[in-house]
Amino acid sequence: MSEHALPINAMIDGDSDRVAAALRRLNHALVGKQLPAHEVTRLADALELLAGEVERLHVPDRTRPFGQVEEGDSAAGSGYDYGGENSLSYRPISGNCNALAVPAKYFKGDGYLKGVVNFGPAFEGPPGLVHGGYIAAYMDEVFGIAISHSGLDVPAMTGTLKTIYRMPVPLNRELTYEARVTGDEGRKVFMHCTLKDSDGMLYAEGEAIFLKIDPALYAQMGGR
């Protein structure tokens, strides 16, 4: 089964991915370790100073206009993007440069797309297990990346999302979402996704209906 890695796997913005990775490490340590009170206080003092320093920087806001991109100019893979340049790397679900995210690696095969993730301690719900809300959020993300590589000639966004939990999902395990388009009817695009580990254990699956969006309306959604 032939598949290839997508360009968005390597999308970074200078050293922003390093900053985000360091913040993730701090968060996992804060959540996963019983840190001594004096160490927590010391870290809080240092991080509050750093946060204030960054907030005081006089720089423009980041822009993420939606719309059509030129042929070959989109790392998303379709003619419609969530913004140019490195904006996908700042997505809150799987962006390399967003400290809230678990960065995902994406791979495209014949008729399907895979997203590979590993949820650490900061994403714990029940003890030792991934919070179900993150399972669903990443499924929606993979659906979105998949539809942008499906060959659809207009933009589309999530209309409905159904997540079916088959097994509790353990932390610190490599997991693979696999999504594909299963049908197309009028404005609706039907999709299906599974979540498995490297042994093929099925943890969750999902169904989604994406709605095709008028390109002119889509271009206005960035609010710019």
Secondary structure, 3 states (H helix, E strand, C coil): CCEEECHHHHCCCCCHHHHHHHHHHHHHHHHHCCCCHHHHHHHHHHHHHHHHHHHCCCCCCCCCCCEECCCCCCCCCCCEECCCCCHHHHCCCCCCCCCCCCCCEEEEECCEEEEEEECCHHHECCCCEECHHHHHHHHHHHHHHHHHCCCCCCCEEEEEEEEEECCCCECCCEEEEEEEEEEEECCEEEEEEEEEECCCCEEEEEEEEEEECCHHHHHHCCCC
